[in-house]
Amino acid sequence: MSFALCERVRIRGKNITGEIIDVYRGENDGVTYYTVESDEPEDAQGEWPLYDCTEEQIEKI
Protein backbone atom coordinates (compact mmCIF):
# COMPACT_ATOMS: atom_id res chain seq x y z
CA MET A 1 0.00 0.00 0.00
CA SER A 2 1.28 3.46 -0.72
CA PHE A 3 0.29 6.78 0.77
CA ALA A 4 0.01 10.27 -0.71
CA LEU A 5 0.69 13.81 0.48
CA CYS A 6 -2.14 15.30 2.56
CA GLU A 7 -3.55 11.86 3.32
CA ARG A 8 -4.95 11.34 6.83
CA VAL A 9 -3.32 8.48 8.72
CA ARG A 10 -2.97 6.90 12.16
CA ILE A 11 0.43 5.91 13.52
CA ARG A 12 0.07 2.32 14.68
CA GLY A 13 1.00 1.60 18.27
CA LYS A 14 0.89 5.28 19.24
CA ASN A 15 -2.76 6.00 18.32
CA ILE A 16 -1.65 9.36 16.92
CA THR A 17 -3.56 10.75 13.96
CA GLY A 18 -2.28 13.30 11.50
CA GLU A 19 -1.59 14.25 7.91
CA ILE A 20 1.27 13.24 5.64
CA ILE A 21 3.21 16.40 4.81
CA ASP A 22 6.30 14.90 3.13
CA VAL A 23 7.43 11.68 1.45
CA TYR A 24 11.10 10.86 0.96
CA ARG A 25 13.46 7.95 0.40
CA GLY A 26 16.19 7.33 2.97
CA GLU A 27 19.66 7.96 1.55
CA ASN A 28 21.34 5.09 3.38
CA ASP A 29 18.60 2.45 3.45
CA GLY A 30 16.43 3.25 0.41
CA VAL A 31 13.26 2.96 2.52
CA THR A 32 10.34 5.30 1.81
CA TYR A 33 9.49 7.49 4.80
CA TYR A 34 6.34 9.51 5.42
CA THR A 35 6.49 12.61 7.61
CA VAL A 36 3.26 12.83 9.60
CA GLU A 37 2.20 16.05 11.31
CA SER A 38 0.14 15.31 14.42
CA ASP A 39 -3.42 16.62 14.76
CA GLU A 40 -2.72 17.67 18.35
CA PRO A 41 -0.26 20.38 19.39
CA GLU A 42 2.55 19.16 21.62
CA ASP A 43 2.68 22.18 23.93
CA ALA A 44 1.13 25.55 24.78
CA GLN A 45 3.09 27.24 21.95
CA GLY A 46 1.05 25.25 19.44
CA GLU A 47 3.96 23.22 18.05
CA TRP A 48 2.63 20.23 16.12
CA PRO A 49 5.01 17.27 16.41
CA LEU A 50 6.36 15.57 13.29
CA TYR A 51 6.92 11.83 13.01
CA ASP A 52 8.96 10.04 10.33
CA CYS A 53 7.26 6.71 9.69
CA THR A 54 7.65 3.77 7.35
CA GLU A 55 4.70 2.40 5.41
CA GLU A 56 4.29 -0.41 7.95
CA GLN A 57 3.93 2.07 10.83
CA ILE A 58 0.90 3.95 9.46
CA GLU A 59 -2.64 3.18 8.32
CA LYS A 60 -5.27 5.15 6.43
CA ILE A 61 -8.20 6.57 8.37
C-alpha positions as CSV (number, residue, x, y, z in Angstrom):
1,M,0.0,0.0,0.0
2,S,1.3,3.5,-0.7
3,F,0.3,6.8,0.8
4,A,0.0,10.3,-0.7
5,L,0.7,13.8,0.5
6,C,-2.1,15.3,2.6
7,E,-3.5,11.9,3.3
8,R,-5.0,11.3,6.8
9,V,-3.3,8.5,8.7
10,R,-3.0,6.9,12.2
11,I,0.4,5.9,13.5
12,R,0.1,2.3,14.7
13,G,1.0,1.6,18.3
14,K,0.9,5.3,19.2
15,N,-2.8,6.0,18.3
16,I,-1.7,9.4,16.9
17,T,-3.6,10.8,14.0
18,G,-2.3,13.3,11.5
19,E,-1.6,14.3,7.9
20,I,1.3,13.2,5.6
21,I,3.2,16.4,4.8
22,D,6.3,14.9,3.1
23,V,7.4,11.7,1.5
24,Y,11.1,10.9,1.0
25,R,13.5,7.9,0.4
26,G,16.2,7.3,3.0
27,E,19.7,8.0,1.6
28,N,21.3,5.1,3.4
29,D,18.6,2.5,3.5
30,G,16.4,3.3,0.4
31,V,13.3,3.0,2.5
32,T,10.3,5.3,1.8
33,Y,9.5,7.5,4.8
34,Y,6.3,9.5,5.4
35,T,6.5,12.6,7.6
36,V,3.3,12.8,9.6
37,E,2.2,16.1,11.3
38,S,0.1,15.3,14.4
39,D,-3.4,16.6,14.8
40,E,-2.7,17.7,18.4
41,P,-0.3,20.4,19.4
42,E,2.6,19.2,21.6
43,D,2.7,22.2,23.9
44,A,1.1,25.5,24.8
45,Q,3.1,27.2,22.0
46,G,1.1,25.2,19.4
47,E,4.0,23.2,18.0
48,W,2.6,20.2,16.1
49,P,5.0,17.3,16.4
50,L,6.4,15.6,13.3
51,Y,6.9,11.8,13.0
52,D,9.0,10.0,10.3
53,C,7.3,6.7,9.7
54,T,7.7,3.8,7.3
55,E,4.7,2.4,5.4
56,E,4.3,-0.4,8.0
57,Q,3.9,2.1,10.8
58,I,0.9,4.0,9.5
59,E,-2.6,3.2,8.3
60,K,-5.3,5.2,6.4
61,I,-8.2,6.6,8.4
